[in-house]
């Protein structure tokens, strides 16, 4: 292990070598970011080059969902478990997108699936899968050809998911799965059921009132904030608000200098990588949101302006936080009962 070393010979001061732990952390981040580009975004990039624009959006969401599930779960084994059910949910979401009730049932079921993953400690690993469905239901693709849009969506999602899993299987020696905290059945069922009802109800409103992409951000915020423990959820809600506000300010600052053009995509991708590095380093959640917010705003500002996109993002996040805060406050009286029954140390 390399430690702090100094030379006894006279001469100019030299930089202190990076500790072994620091190099190990840096190596882990670099590997994760390289894999994110090679695995998660490669299918979408290839389809874009081939001119199949209808499939790019689905491939990007599926690739990112599978990558995050594998990275935050048990590696490629989680990717295998997630690929088929996620692809089915993608197909069902496109089919249900025009119908508020059907869309609510599909996303409610997906939210329950994500929540039940807490039984194996996978509720955070599966978060991006339902977030992706939120964006699909508000922007369903329109495939042209022999097969229907739902079928093609499922095929593209499955192909992208399996590709990501294959890449992570090849790179498995360089990856280390995080420690997963499994939850007891009583708490998992309560969490899954509540999450399903909330996401289902919000999805119905999003589709029925045609909220568009703003509705997807409301769904995203609820999925991120609401955790199996109320204490964690309240803290995450506060960090979400603080991080989004600071990220909003950063996006507006960038918008003063760059309003449109390819520079926004370059800056957005760079900020995505910074956000990913912050997450890999285990920094506070609000710091992750500070960089994620302007990254998403810049990448999705095509056809609009940075200012309009940022305002929409801030409004949607505020609505999502308000909804889930009301739900959590309503659940607070039941917290002690569930805590005693589940044998948890905190709620």
C-alpha positions as YAML, in Angstrom:
chain: A
units: angstrom
residues:
- id: 1
  name: UNK
  ca: [0.00, 0.00, 0.00]
- id: 2
  name: UNK
  ca: [1.37, 3.40, -0.93]
- id: 3
  name: UNK
  ca: [1.60, 5.76, 2.02]
- id: 4
  name: UNK
  ca: [2.82, 9.33, 2.42]
- id: 5
  name: UNK
  ca: [6.54, 9.29, 1.60]
- id: 6
  name: UNK
  ca: [9.12, 12.05, 1.59]
- id: 7
  name: UNK
  ca: [12.68, 12.11, 0.29]
- id: 8
  name: UNK
  ca: [15.58, 12.97, 2.58]
- id: 9
  name: UNK
  ca: [17.52, 14.49, -0.31]
- id: 10
  name: UNK
  ca: [17.23, 18.25, -0.77]
- id: 11
  name: UNK
  ca: [15.31, 19.54, -3.70]
- id: 12
  name: UNK
  ca: [11.94, 20.94, -4.73]
- id: 13
  name: UNK
  ca: [8.87, 19.72, -2.92]
- id: 14
  name: UNK
  ca: [7.04, 16.89, -4.62]
- id: 15
  name: UNK
  ca: [3.32, 16.16, -4.65]
- id: 16
  name: UNK
  ca: [2.10, 13.68, -2.09]
- id: 17
  name: UNK
  ca: [1.17, 10.39, -3.75]
- id: 18
  name: UNK
  ca: [-2.52, 9.53, -3.79]
- id: 19
  name: UNK
  ca: [-3.38, 6.99, -1.05]
- id: 20
  name: UNK
  ca: [-4.21, 3.49, -2.21]
- id: 21
  name: UNK
  ca: [-7.83, 3.87, -1.07]
- id: 22
  name: UNK
  ca: [-8.16, 7.06, -3.11]
- id: 23
  name: UNK
  ca: [-6.76, 5.38, -6.20]
- id: 24
  name: UNK
  ca: [-9.09, 2.45, -5.68]
- id: 25
  name: UNK
  ca: [-12.11, 4.76, -5.44]
- id: 26
  name: UNK
  ca: [-11.00, 6.69, -8.54]
- id: 27
  name: UNK
  ca: [-10.50, 3.45, -10.46]
- id: 28
  name: UNK
  ca: [-13.98, 2.30, -9.46]
- id: 29
  name: UNK
  ca: [-15.55, 5.55, -10.66]
- id: 30
  name: UNK
  ca: [-13.68, 5.53, -13.98]
- id: 31
  name: UNK
  ca: [-14.70, 1.91, -14.59]
- id: 32
  name: UNK
  ca: [-18.33, 2.65, -13.77]
- id: 33
  name: UNK
  ca: [-18.44, 5.68, -16.07]
- id: 34
  name: UNK
  ca: [-16.79, 3.79, -18.92]
- id: 35
  name: UNK
  ca: [-19.26, 0.94, -18.49]
- id: 36
  name: UNK
  ca: [-22.13, 3.44, -18.39]
- id: 37
  name: UNK
  ca: [-21.13, 4.73, -21.81]
- id: 38
  name: UNK
  ca: [-20.22, 1.35, -23.33]
- id: 39
  name: UNK
  ca: [-23.16, -0.57, -21.86]
- id: 40
  name: UNK
  ca: [-26.01, 1.79, -21.05]
- id: 41
  name: UNK
  ca: [-25.80, 4.26, -23.94]
- id: 42
  name: UNK
  ca: [-24.24, 2.16, -26.71]
- id: 43
  name: UNK
  ca: [-27.50, 0.51, -27.95]
- id: 44
  name: UNK
  ca: [-29.19, 3.91, -28.27]
- id: 45
  name: UNK
  ca: [-26.17, 5.37, -30.07]
- id: 46
  name: UNK
  ca: [-26.02, 2.47, -32.53]
- id: 47
  name: UNK
  ca: [-29.75, 2.70, -33.30]
- id: 48
  name: UNK
  ca: [-29.38, 6.45, -33.80]
- id: 49
  name: UNK
  ca: [-26.57, 5.94, -36.31]
- id: 50
  name: UNK
  ca: [-28.73, 3.39, -38.14]
- id: 51
  name: UNK
  ca: [-31.48, 6.00, -38.36]
- id: 52
  name: UNK
  ca: [-34.01, 4.12, -36.21]
- id: 53
  name: UNK
  ca: [-35.03, 7.16, -34.20]
- id: 54
  name: UNK
  ca: [-38.19, 5.58, -32.77]
- id: 55
  name: UNK
  ca: [-36.06, 3.03, -30.92]
- id: 56
  name: UNK
  ca: [-33.39, 5.39, -29.56]
- id: 57
  name: UNK
  ca: [-35.48, 6.68, -26.66]
- id: 58
  name: UNK
  ca: [-36.53, 3.19, -25.55]
- id: 59
  name: UNK
  ca: [-33.01, 1.76, -25.89]
- id: 60
  name: UNK
  ca: [-31.57, 4.59, -23.81]
- id: 61
  name: UNK
  ca: [-34.10, 4.13, -21.01]
- id: 62
  name: UNK
  ca: [-33.78, 0.34, -21.06]
- id: 63
  name: UNK
  ca: [-30.00, 0.45, -21.15]
- id: 64
  name: UNK
  ca: [-29.78, 2.91, -18.28]
- id: 65
  name: UNK
  ca: [-32.39, 1.00, -16.24]
- id: 66
  name: UNK
  ca: [-30.59, -2.32, -16.65]
- id: 67
  name: UNK
  ca: [-27.23, -0.73, -15.92]
- id: 68
  name: UNK
  ca: [-28.44, 0.89, -12.69]
- id: 69
  name: UNK
  ca: [-30.23, -2.30, -11.62]
- id: 70
  name: UNK
  ca: [-27.05, -4.32, -12.11]
- id: 71
  name: UNK
  ca: [-24.75, -1.71, -10.59]
- id: 72
  name: UNK
  ca: [-26.88, -1.21, -7.46]
- id: 73
  name: UNK
  ca: [-27.93, -4.86, -7.25]
- id: 74
  name: UNK
  ca: [-26.05, -8.13, -7.57]
- id: 75
  name: UNK
  ca: [-24.32, -7.35, -10.84]
- id: 76
  name: UNK
  ca: [-25.20, -9.15, -14.05]
- id: 77
  name: UNK
  ca: [-27.37, -11.65, -12.14]
- id: 78
  name: UNK
  ca: [-29.77, -8.83, -11.28]
- id: 79
  name: UNK
  ca: [-29.68, -7.75, -14.92]
- id: 80
  name: UNK
  ca: [-30.84, -11.21, -16.00]
- id: 81
  name: UNK
  ca: [-33.69, -11.18, -13.48]
- id: 82
  name: UNK
  ca: [-34.84, -7.72, -14.48]
- id: 83
  name: UNK
  ca: [-34.58, -7.93, -18.31]
- id: 84
  name: UNK
  ca: [-37.75, -9.88, -19.12]
- id: 85
  name: UNK
  ca: [-40.23, -8.37, -16.62]
- id: 86
  name: UNK
  ca: [-38.99, -4.85, -17.39]
- id: 87
  name: UNK
  ca: [-39.39, -5.42, -21.14]
- id: 88
  name: UNK
  ca: [-42.93, -6.71, -20.60]
- id: 89
  name: UNK
  ca: [-43.76, -3.64, -18.52]
- id: 90
  name: UNK
  ca: [-42.36, -1.40, -21.29]
- id: 91
  name: UNK
  ca: [-44.62, -3.06, -23.87]
- id: 92
  name: UNK
  ca: [-47.66, -2.85, -21.59]
- id: 93
  name: UNK
  ca: [-46.94, 0.80, -20.83]
- id: 94
  name: UNK
  ca: [-46.98, 1.76, -24.52]
- id: 95
  name: UNK
  ca: [-50.23, -0.17, -24.99]
- id: 96
  name: UNK
  ca: [-51.83, 1.49, -21.96]
- id: 97
  name: UNK
  ca: [-50.48, 5.02, -22.59]
- id: 98
  name: UNK
  ca: [-53.68, 6.38, -24.25]
- id: 99
  name: UNK
  ca: [-55.92, 5.10, -21.44]
- id: 100
  name: UNK
  ca: [-55.65, 6.67, -17.99]
- id: 101
  name: UNK
  ca: [-57.02, 3.70, -16.04]
- id: 102
  name: UNK
  ca: [-54.95, 1.11, -17.91]
- id: 103
  name: UNK
  ca: [-51.81, 3.22, -17.52]
- id: 104
  name: UNK
  ca: [-52.49, 3.59, -13.79]
- id: 105
  name: UNK
  ca: [-52.84, -0.18, -13.38]
- id: 106
  name: UNK
  ca: [-49.65, -0.96, -15.33]
- id: 107
  name: UNK
  ca: [-47.45, 1.57, -13.52]
- id: 108
  name: UNK
  ca: [-49.06, 0.67, -10.21]
- id: 109
  name: UNK
  ca: [-48.12, -2.97, -10.79]
- id: 110
  name: UNK
  ca: [-44.59, -1.96, -11.79]
- id: 111
  name: UNK
  ca: [-44.29, 0.18, -8.66]
- id: 112
  name: UNK
  ca: [-45.38, -2.80, -6.52]
- id: 113
  name: UNK
  ca: [-42.74, -4.94, -8.27]
- id: 114
  name: UNK
  ca: [-40.11, -2.34, -7.54]
- id: 115
  name: UNK
  ca: [-41.21, -2.04, -3.91]
- id: 116
  name: UNK
  ca: [-41.32, -5.79, -3.39]
- id: 117
  name: UNK
  ca: [-37.71, -5.89, -4.53]
- id: 118
  name: UNK
  ca: [-36.93, -4.58, -1.03]
- id: 119
  name: UNK
  ca: [-37.43, -8.19, 0.12]
- id: 120
  name: UNK
  ca: [-34.01, -8.81, -1.47]
- id: 121
  name: UNK
  ca: [-32.69, -5.29, -0.88]
- id: 122
  name: UNK
  ca: [-33.27, -4.34, -4.54]
- id: 123
  name: UNK
  ca: [-35.77, -1.48, -4.17]
- id: 124
  name: UNK
  ca: [-33.14, 1.15, -5.05]
- id: 125
  name: UNK
  ca: [-31.72, -1.03, -7.83]
- id: 126
  name: UNK
  ca: [-35.15, -1.23, -9.47]
- id: 127
  name: UNK
  ca: [-35.98, 2.46, -9.10]
- id: 128
  name: UNK
  ca: [-34.88, 3.46, -12.61]
- id: 129
  name: UNK
  ca: [-37.10, 0.80, -14.19]
- id: 130
  name: UNK
  ca: [-40.32, 2.48, -13.01]
- id: 131
  name: UNK
  ca: [-38.90, 5.95, -13.67]
- id: 132
  name: UNK
  ca: [-38.36, 4.86, -17.28]
- id: 133
  name: UNK
  ca: [-41.97, 3.69, -17.51]
- id: 134
  name: UNK
  ca: [-43.05, 7.13, -16.31]
- id: 135
  name: UNK
  ca: [-41.28, 8.74, -19.25]
- id: 136
  name: UNK
  ca: [-42.59, 6.12, -21.69]
- id: 137
  name: UNK
  ca: [-46.22, 6.61, -20.63]
- id: 138
  name: UNK
  ca: [-45.94, 10.37, -21.22]
- id: 139
  name: UNK
  ca: [-43.98, 10.00, -24.49]
- id: 140
  name: UNK
  ca: [-44.96, 6.65, -26.05]
- id: 141
  name: UNK
  ca: [-43.00, 5.80, -29.24]
- id: 142
  name: UNK
  ca: [-44.76, 5.35, -32.56]
- id: 143
  name: UNK
  ca: [-43.09, 2.52, -34.44]
- id: 144
  name: UNK
  ca: [-43.94, 2.02, -38.09]
- id: 145
  name: UNK
  ca: [-43.76, -1.46, -39.57]
- id: 146
  name: UNK
  ca: [-45.16, -4.95, -39.35]
- id: 147
  name: UNK
  ca: [-45.21, -5.18, -35.58]
- id: 148
  name: UNK
  ca: [-47.23, -2.94, -33.29]
- id: 149
  name: UNK
  ca: [-45.60, -0.23, -31.17]
- id: 150
  name: UNK
  ca: [-45.98, -2.18, -27.88]
- id: 151
  name: UNK
  ca: [-44.37, -5.31, -29.38]
- id: 152
  name: UNK
  ca: [-41.47, -3.36, -30.90]
- id: 153
  name: UNK
  ca: [-40.97, -1.48, -27.63]
- id: 154
  name: UNK
  ca: [-40.71, -4.76, -25.75]
- id: 155
  name: UNK
  ca: [-38.25, -6.20, -28.28]
- id: 156
  name: UNK
  ca: [-36.00, -3.11, -28.22]
- id: 157
  name: UNK
  ca: [-36.09, -2.95, -24.41]
- id: 158
  name: UNK
  ca: [-35.25, -6.64, -24.10]
- id: 159
  name: UNK
  ca: [-32.39, -6.38, -26.59]
- id: 160
  name: UNK
  ca: [-30.87, -3.35, -24.85]
- id: 161
  name: UNK
  ca: [-31.26, -4.96, -21.41]
- id: 162
  name: UNK
  ca: [-29.60, -8.21, -22.47]
- id: 163
  name: UNK
  ca: [-26.76, -6.30, -24.14]
- id: 164
  name: UNK
  ca: [-26.09, -4.38, -20.93]
- id: 165
  name: UNK
  ca: [-26.17, -7.62, -18.94]
- id: 166
  name: UNK
  ca: [-23.68, -9.23, -21.34]
- id: 167
  name: UNK
  ca: [-21.23, -6.32, -21.02]
- id: 168
  name: UNK
  ca: [-21.48, -6.38, -17.23]
- id: 169
  name: UNK
  ca: [-20.98, -10.15, -17.23]
- id: 170
  name: UNK
  ca: [-17.76, -9.68, -19.19]
- id: 171
  name: UNK
  ca: [-16.63, -6.92, -16.81]
- id: 172
  name: UNK
  ca: [-17.76, -8.74, -13.64]
- id: 173
  name: UNK
  ca: [-14.22, -9.18, -12.27]
- id: 174
  name: UNK
  ca: [-13.77, -5.42, -12.04]
- id: 175
  name: UNK
  ca: [-17.10, -4.77, -10.34]
- id: 176
  name: UNK
  ca: [-18.06, -5.19, -6.72]
- id: 177
  name: UNK
  ca: [-21.72, -5.44, -5.75]
- id: 178
  name: UNK
  ca: [-22.86, -3.25, -2.83]
- id: 179
  name: UNK
  ca: [-24.11, -4.77, 0.41]
- id: 180
  name: UNK
  ca: [-27.89, -5.19, 0.11]
- id: 181
  name: UNK
  ca: [-30.14, -4.69, 3.13]
- id: 182
  name: UNK
  ca: [-33.08, -7.09, 3.02]
- id: 183
  name: UNK
  ca: [-36.34, -6.05, 4.67]
- id: 184
  name: UNK
  ca: [-38.91, -8.19, 6.46]
- id: 185
  name: UNK
  ca: [-42.04, -9.24, 4.59]
- id: 186
  name: UNK
  ca: [-44.50, -7.11, 6.61]
- id: 187
  name: UNK
  ca: [-42.67, -3.89, 5.88]
- id: 188
  name: UNK
  ca: [-42.09, -4.83, 2.24]
- id: 189
  name: UNK
  ca: [-45.78, -5.53, 1.64]
- id: 190
  name: UNK
  ca: [-46.82, -2.26, 3.28]
- id: 191
  name: UNK
  ca: [-44.25, -0.26, 1.33]
- id: 192
  name: UNK
  ca: [-45.04, -1.95, -1.99]
- id: 193
  name: UNK
  ca: [-48.80, -1.55, -1.62]
- id: 194
  name: UNK
  ca: [-48.62, 2.14, -0.69]
- id: 195
  name: UNK
  ca: [-46.15, 2.87, -3.49]
- id: 196
  name: UNK
  ca: [-48.39, 1.07, -6.01]
- id: 197
  name: UNK
  ca: [-51.47, 3.05, -4.97]
- id: 198
  name: UNK
  ca: [-49.65, 6.41, -5.03]
- id: 199
  name: UNK
  ca: [-47.91, 5.83, -8.37]
- id: 200
  name: UNK
  ca: [-51.09, 4.39, -9.89]
- id: 201
  name: UNK
  ca: [-53.15, 7.39, -8.77]
- id: 202
  name: UNK
  ca: [-50.58, 9.92, -9.96]
- id: 203
  name: UNK
  ca: [-50.23, 8.13, -13.32]
- id: 204
  name: UNK
  ca: [-53.99, 8.31, -13.81]
- id: 205
  name: UNK
  ca: [-53.88, 12.08, -13.27]
- id: 206
  name: UNK
  ca: [-50.83, 12.50, -15.52]
- id: 207
  name: UNK
  ca: [-52.45, 10.64, -18.43]
- id: 208
  name: UNK
  ca: [-56.01, 11.91, -17.94]
- id: 209
  name: UNK
  ca: [-54.96, 15.58, -17.72]
- id: 210
  name: UNK
  ca: [-52.13, 15.16, -20.27]
- id: 211
  name: UNK
  ca: [-49.35, 16.60, -18.11]
- id: 212
  name: UNK
  ca: [-46.69, 15.48, -20.59]
- id: 213
  name: UNK
  ca: [-43.05, 15.32, -19.55]
- id: 214
  name: UNK
  ca: [-43.80, 17.27, -16.39]
- id: 215
  name: UNK
  ca: [-45.90, 14.31, -15.26]
- id: 216
  name: UNK
  ca: [-42.93, 12.00, -15.72]
- id: 217
  name: UNK
  ca: [-40.90, 14.20, -13.40]
- id: 218
  name: UNK
  ca: [-43.63, 14.06, -10.77]
- id: 219
  name: UNK
  ca: [-43.54, 10.26, -10.92]
- id: 220
  name: UNK
  ca: [-39.73, 10.30, -10.77]
- id: 221
  name: UNK
  ca: [-39.70, 12.51, -7.68]
- id: 222
  name: UNK
  ca: [-42.16, 10.29, -5.79]
- id: 223
  name: UNK
  ca: [-40.18, 7.15, -6.63]
- id: 224
  name: UNK
  ca: [-36.92, 8.70, -5.46]
- id: 225
  name: UNK
  ca: [-38.22, 10.28, -2.26]
- id: 226
  name: UNK
  ca: [-40.51, 7.56, -0.90]
- id: 227
  name: UNK
  ca: [-38.44, 4.93, 0.94]
- id: 228
  name: UNK
  ca: [-39.37, 1.93, 3.11]
- id: 229
  name: UNK
  ca: [-38.57, 4.01, 6.23]
- id: 230
  name: UNK
  ca: [-40.42, 7.28, 6.82]
- id: 231
  name: UNK
  ca: [-37.42, 8.84, 8.52]
- id: 232
  name: UNK
  ca: [-35.31, 8.24, 5.43]
- id: 233
  name: UNK
  ca: [-38.11, 9.55, 3.20]
- id: 234
  name: UNK
  ca: [-38.44, 12.83, 5.09]
- id: 235
  name: UNK
  ca: [-34.68, 13.41, 4.94]
- id: 236
  name: UNK
  ca: [-34.59, 12.56, 1.25]
- id: 237
  name: UNK
  ca: [-37.49, 14.94, 0.56]
- id: 238
  name: UNK
  ca: [-35.55, 17.79, 2.15]
- id: 239
  name: UNK
  ca: [-32.39, 16.92, 0.23]
- id: 240
  name: UNK
  ca: [-34.39, 16.62, -2.98]
- id: 241
  name: UNK
  ca: [-35.79, 20.13, -2.57]
- id: 242
  name: UNK
  ca: [-32.41, 21.64, -1.67]
- id: 243
  name: UNK
  ca: [-30.54, 19.83, -4.45]
- id: 244
  name: UNK
  ca: [-33.14, 20.70, -7.09]
- id: 245
  name: UNK
  ca: [-33.14, 24.38, -6.11]
- id: 246
  name: UNK
  ca: [-29.34, 24.59, -6.31]
- id: 247
  name: UNK
  ca: [-29.31, 22.60, -9.56]
- id: 248
  name: UNK
  ca: [-31.99, 24.90, -10.94]
- id: 249
  name: UNK
  ca: [-29.74, 27.88, -10.20]
- id: 250
  name: UNK
  ca: [-26.81, 26.18, -11.93]
- id: 251
  name: UNK
  ca: [-28.93, 25.42, -15.00]
- id: 252
  name: UNK
  ca: [-30.12, 29.03, -15.19]
- id: 253
  name: UNK
  ca: [-26.52, 30.24, -14.91]
- id: 254
  name: UNK
  ca: [-25.46, 28.02, -17.81]
- id: 255
  name: UNK
  ca: [-28.52, 29.19, -19.76]
- id: 256
  name: UNK
  ca: [-27.27, 32.78, -19.57]
- id: 257
  name: UNK
  ca: [-24.34, 31.80, -21.79]
- id: 258
  name: UNK
  ca: [-25.74, 28.89, -23.86]
- id: 259
  name: UNK
  ca: [-29.42, 28.81, -24.83]
- id: 260
  name: UNK
  ca: [-29.54, 26.27, -27.65]
- id: 261
  name: UNK
  ca: [-27.28, 24.12, -29.79]
- id: 262
  name: UNK
  ca: [-25.13, 21.00, -29.45]
- id: 263
  name: UNK
  ca: [-23.15, 22.63, -26.62]
- id: 264
  name: UNK
  ca: [-26.10, 21.92, -24.32]
- id: 265
  name: UNK
  ca: [-25.82, 18.17, -24.99]
- id: 266
  name: UNK
  ca: [-22.07, 18.19, -24.35]
- id: 267
  name: UNK
  ca: [-22.49, 20.08, -21.08]
- id: 268
  name: UNK
  ca: [-25.42, 17.86, -20.11]
- id: 269
  name: UNK
  ca: [-23.45, 14.64, -20.67]
- id: 270
  name: UNK
  ca: [-20.53, 16.08, -18.70]
- id: 271
  name: UNK
  ca: [-22.81, 16.91, -15.77]
- id: 272
  name: UNK
  ca: [-24.33, 13.41, -15.97]
- id: 273
  name: UNK
  ca: [-20.83, 12.01, -15.52]
- id: 274
  name: UNK
  ca: [-20.17, 14.35, -12.59]
- id: 275
  name: UNK
  ca: [-23.45, 13.24, -10.98]
- id: 276
  name: UNK
  ca: [-22.47, 9.62, -11.53]
- id: 277
  name: UNK
  ca: [-19.08, 10.24, -9.89]
- id: 278
  name: UNK
  ca: [-20.76, 11.87, -6.89]
- id: 279
  name: UNK
  ca: [-23.03, 8.83, -6.53]
- id: 280
  name: UNK
  ca: [-20.10, 6.38, -6.81]
- id: 281
  name: UNK
  ca: [-18.19, 8.25, -4.13]
- id: 282
  name: UNK
  ca: [-21.13, 7.90, -1.75]
- id: 283
  name: UNK
  ca: [-21.58, 11.65, -1.32]
- id: 284
  name: UNK
  ca: [-24.84, 13.08, 0.14]
- id: 285
  name: UNK
  ca: [-27.91, 12.72, -2.05]
- id: 286
  name: UNK
  ca: [-28.43, 16.47, -2.37]
- id: 287
  name: UNK
  ca: [-25.02, 16.82, -4.04]
- id: 288
  name: UNK
  ca: [-26.02, 14.18, -6.60]
- id: 289
  name: UNK
  ca: [-29.24, 16.09, -7.35]
- id: 290
  name: UNK
  ca: [-27.34, 19.40, -7.73]
- id: 291
  name: UNK
  ca: [-25.55, 18.00, -10.79]
- id: 292
  name: UNK
  ca: [-28.30, 15.70, -12.04]
- id: 293
  name: UNK
  ca: [-30.87, 18.51, -12.29]
- id: 294
  name: UNK
  ca: [-28.94, 20.76, -14.72]
- id: 295
  name: UNK
  ca: [-27.76, 17.67, -16.64]
- id: 296
  name: UNK
  ca: [-31.33, 16.63, -17.38]
- id: 297
  name: UNK
  ca: [-32.42, 20.21, -18.07]
- id: 298
  name: UNK
  ca: [-29.64, 20.78, -20.62]
- id: 299
  name: UNK
  ca: [-30.12, 17.45, -22.42]
- id: 300
  name: UNK
  ca: [-33.90, 17.88, -22.66]
- id: 301
  name: UNK
  ca: [-33.88, 21.54, -23.71]
- id: 302
  name: UNK
  ca: [-34.13, 20.74, -27.43]
- id: 303
  name: UNK
  ca: [-37.09, 22.51, -28.99]
- id: 304
  name: UNK
  ca: [-37.37, 24.83, -26.01]
- id: 305
  name: UNK
  ca: [-35.05, 26.94, -23.87]
- id: 306
  name: UNK
  ca: [-33.00, 26.15, -20.81]
- id: 307
  name: UNK
  ca: [-35.12, 28.55, -18.76]
- id: 308
  name: UNK
  ca: [-38.46, 26.97, -19.72]
- id: 309
  name: UNK
  ca: [-37.18, 23.43, -19.19]
- id: 310
  name: UNK
  ca: [-35.66, 24.32, -15.82]
- id: 311
  name: UNK
  ca: [-38.87, 25.96, -14.62]
- id: 312
  name: UNK
  ca: [-40.91, 22.91, -15.70]
- id: 313
  name: UNK
  ca: [-38.47, 20.63, -13.88]
- id: 314
  name: UNK
  ca: [-38.64, 22.70, -10.70]
- id: 315
  name: UNK
  ca: [-42.45, 22.88, -10.75]
- id: 316
  name: UNK
  ca: [-42.82, 19.13, -11.32]
- id: 317
  name: UNK
  ca: [-40.35, 18.30, -8.57]
- id: 318
  name: UNK
  ca: [-42.17, 20.60, -6.15]
- id: 319
  name: UNK
  ca: [-45.51, 18.94, -6.95]
- id: 320
  name: UNK
  ca: [-44.02, 15.45, -6.53]
- id: 321
  name: UNK
  ca: [-42.47, 16.34, -3.17]
- id: 322
  name: UNK
  ca: [-45.74, 17.91, -1.99]
- id: 323
  name: UNK
  ca: [-47.74, 14.80, -2.92]
- id: 324
  name: UNK
  ca: [-45.44, 12.33, -1.23]
- id: 325
  name: UNK
  ca: [-45.03, 14.55, 1.84]
- id: 326
  name: UNK
  ca: [-48.80, 14.51, 2.34]
- id: 327
  name: UNK
  ca: [-48.80, 10.73, 1.98]
- id: 328
  name: UNK
  ca: [-45.97, 10.32, 4.49]
- id: 329
  name: UNK
  ca: [-47.63, 12.64, 7.00]
- id: 330
  name: UNK
  ca: [-50.80, 10.58, 6.70]
- id: 331
  name: UNK
  ca: [-48.78, 7.41, 7.37]
- id: 332
  name: UNK
  ca: [-46.96, 8.77, 10.42]
- id: 333
  name: UNK
  ca: [-49.62, 7.66, 12.97]
- id: 334
  name: UNK
  ca: [-49.20, 4.06, 11.75]
- id: 335
  name: UNK
  ca: [-45.40, 4.10, 11.93]
- id: 336
  name: UNK
  ca: [-45.05, 2.79, 15.50]
- id: 337
  name: UNK
  ca: [-47.42, -0.11, 14.86]
- id: 338
  name: UNK
  ca: [-45.56, -1.20, 11.74]
- id: 339
  name: UNK
  ca: [-42.20, -0.71, 13.45]
- id: 340
  name: UNK
  ca: [-43.17, -3.02, 16.30]
- id: 341
  name: UNK
  ca: [-44.63, -5.62, 13.95]
- id: 342
  name: UNK
  ca: [-41.67, -5.56, 11.55]
- id: 343
  name: UNK
  ca: [-39.04, -5.43, 14.26]
- id: 344
  name: UNK
  ca: [-37.23, -2.52, 12.60]
- id: 345
  name: UNK
  ca: [-34.95, -0.17, 14.47]
- id: 346
  name: UNK
  ca: [-36.42, 2.95, 12.95]
- id: 347
  name: UNK
  ca: [-39.19, 4.10, 10.70]
...
